[in-house]
Amino acid sequence: MTATLLGISGLTKAYPGVIANDDVSFNIREGEVHALLGENGAGKSTLVKMIYGLVKPDSGSMSWRGDTFAPSEPRAARAAGVAMVFQHFSLFDALSVAENVALGMEKPPAMGRLAARIREVSETYGLPLDPDRTVGDLSAGERQRVEIIRCLLQDPKLLIMDEPTSVLTPQEVEILFQTLNKLKAEGTSILYISHKLEEIRALCDHATILRQGRNVGTCIPAETTARDMAEMMVGDTLQTPTRSAANGGEVVLDVSGLSLASPSAFGTALRNIHFTVRAGEILGLGGVAGNGQDELLAALSGEATTPPEAIRVKGAPVGHLGPNARRERGILAAPEERLGHAAAPDMSLVENALLTGAIRKGMLSGGFVNWPQATAFAEEVIREFDVRTPGSDRAARSLSGGNLQKFVIGREVLQAPEVLIVNQPTWGVDAAAAAAIRQALLDLAAGGAAIVCISQDLDELMEISDRFGALNEGRLTEIRPAAGLTIEEIGLMMGGAHGMEVAQVGAAEVSA
């Protein structure tokens, strides 16, 4: 038994109307990878913020190697040896790698010395970085390396990682795990937060499970199935999504020769995209973040217009139409960024239901809003998708990320679209909510809708997709049947390999 690095005893934190953490206790040992699991709203974020000095607990205590630990701010936590890689990167696109790293340091050395140190540390841990490159030109995986190296330069004793593999290819995940195991072997402790339970089983030594703010148990992940961990998180039997056989209907969505410049200097232009989606089919599109996913959703939803013939729905050109005209034709979309893009933060759920549902749900009459109809629709979404909120009059920003995600997806699904484009449908949601969202997409397809699901979660894509393609630098690989694809083939497709290269890998695996 190794010594305890961080001891957490009876931590409690309450906000108006909710207890985020309720008498939470557990220990993190020296040189272990410790998972923190829980569904959305279980209290993981609040607990981590207390460890990192962003939030002060109402009661309870923490100890660091036996001494009292009560950081008043992140600077104090970092001084003690705590570092954190956040789920959403805090980098400036226009600055270099070295300049971004310097911004996170209390007393950065001269830029030349810092650049040399970045090269040394990044190569030592198998995460090579060029300190002179502009961050806006980096892939999502390389950006994560910047965040990790910035932390490692602090020589941390505890590294907190929040959903670290959500933007990585399978090959990059393998490299990250090698790095984390090297850190562990050197005595660094890691607190690892992820909804990917098979990763938890492969990497973590122990796991603490939170439910409704309380510690409901611990386990050794390698000795516990992913399903058992998921059921500990939700306190109930986990429902596995089921699907009907694809009905192979007519082509509903036909994209041909779609090219589109990115509106952002650091975005990705779409380059000659071709694909079709039939009624009752789910087309899964994978890819590391920043390879054209947002631009593709904008083109398909009407936020960005294209030549009319580039996008056809049931044979009719729609590329020139805006979002509302496409909604009238049954083309709906749910973007990745739920707060600010998919939902207006300060508007109520009723108002947010109105934003995209006004046309198809008949909420407008003679220039006036039918508020009872809008309220009824919002409450239908809340009820059917189990959105945890005190009421439909609450602002979107008051919901947890997972509950807002359920609302956004439910709002589009319940409008019975003929074409639905979703980007990251289960981003950051727990196992039960993810299963519910995936089942809703499968049910929608079974009813005859054509669905394009853009996701970085490969397990998700393989679970629900009929066919699969990958975006890389704005180009789309050959579309292939999802059944039978291996993780290595998928990783190659995500990395930009096309037809023959991927086929050769598949053939080699079969012969082996």
Secondary structure, DSSP 8 states (H G I E B T S, - for coil): ---EEEEEEEEEEEETTEEEEEEEEEEEETT-EEEEE--TTSSHHHHHHHHTTSS--SEEEEEETTEE---SSHHHHHHHTEEEE-SS----TTSBHHHHHHHT-SS---HHHHHHHHHHHHHHTT----TTSBGGGS-HHHHHHHHHHHHHTT--SEEEEESTTTT--HHHHHHHHHHHHHHHHTT-EEEEE-S-HHHHHHH-SEEEEEETTEEEEEE-GGGS-HHHHHHHHHTS--------------EEEEEEEEEE--SSTTS--EEEEEEEEETT-EEEEE--TTSSHHHHHHHHHTSS---GGGEEETTEE-TT--HHHHHHTTEEEE-S-TBTTTB-TTSBHHHHHHHHHTTTTT-EETTEE-HHHHHHHHHHHHHHTT---S-TTSBGGGS-HHHHHHHHHHHHHTT--SEEEEESTTTT--HHHHHHHHHHHHHHHHTT-EEEEE-S-HHHHHHH-SEEEEEETTEE---EESTT--HHHHHHHHTT--HHHHHHHHHHHHH-
